[in-house]
């Protein structure tokens, strides 16, 4: 999938999720509003019936207007045209609220119109025991003679209890969103893997193309009829072919070794090793190799305890790969510095170079398989991006630690930490 298609898919997906969220919020608010309106209407009708029953019981004329006054969604005033009997009011409230399925805790109070004081207050508990909420003072209503108040102290719980379907749909929306985020993660991860594979193929093509081209040219030269007259040239060409075949073989071996590491088919043949001796031998080997650039090696092997238990071949390859990596990414003149020291019953090995350095955003990726710091379309640095991946796998197999300190244009410092036996 092309990058532009992924961006379009991501944008459309985000817009779709935002639209669904907005619609969900709208409908949830509508549900709350509808629920509140239904509850308020039911309470209004129920309280009106209570007022009618009191009027009938006291044989008084019932007011034609609506006797119910809504102060707020949880507090109502009911005007009656006669004195109110507390026991009778309690009975009417409970029976009427049960009939209308108003399953809420109710607090009601009777107000005296003669001295503007509360003469009676009671609490009808419908739900599980909760902290009781009481109203110490009732507001004064100047134009009312006989009235009682009804409040619902736990009213905010009603809406949540009456719309379980909206809660379910909200949960489904969250799950869909999480799935979409996961799908995006998979797509971007797959895109990253595809880019790594393409980079690996490009690098492999470049690495194999040069020796194959060289061998092809030499083959054409050796096919000339008069080549046997110059045995010196034949010897030279034979040596070049041998070097190029060795180079190809080394690249193939690297890929095969990585495959073996991933399948966990390799075994560590551990024994006691003298780190200083191995490092010295590796540096000596590098000094005998001819490079296209000037290379300077220096060392400070200061560790007093430098004997470790490790696989000699793999340990040698680790140091070799780190040094080779430093040479590859160095400037025209490479300076590599190897240092050892002891600290907290551990052996530290540092390989420092003066190369191009690594950006902080790339430091965590340099040990990934096939990963190479992007050089654009340039292929001036040879390799498949397997060297540091191999280093990391061997470090993990030995249960050691490795970290990298690097800055752009200031080089890199690879530090291996090896625990020592007490």
Secondary structure, 3 states (H helix, E strand, C coil): CCHHHHHHHHHHHHHHHHHHHHHHHHHHHHHHHHHHHHHHHHHHHHHHHHHHHHHHHHCCCCCCCCCEEEEECCEEEEEECCCCCHHHHHHHHHHHHHHCCCCCCEEEEEEECCCCEEEEEEEECCCCCCCCCCCCCCCCCCCCCEEEEEECCCCCHHHHHHCHHHHHHHHHHHHHHHHHHHHHHHHHHHHHHHHHHHHHHHHHHHHHHHHHHHHHHHHHHHCCHHHHHCHHHHHHHHHHHHHHHHHHHHHHHHHHHHHHHHCCCCCCCEEEEEHHHHHHHHHHHHHCCCCCCEEEEEEEECCCCCEEEEEHHHHHHHHHHHHHHHHHCCCCEEEEEEEEEECCCEEEEEEEECCCCCCHHHHCCCCCCCCCCCCCCCCCCCCCCCHHHHHHHHHHHCCCEEEEEECCCCCEEEEEEEECCC
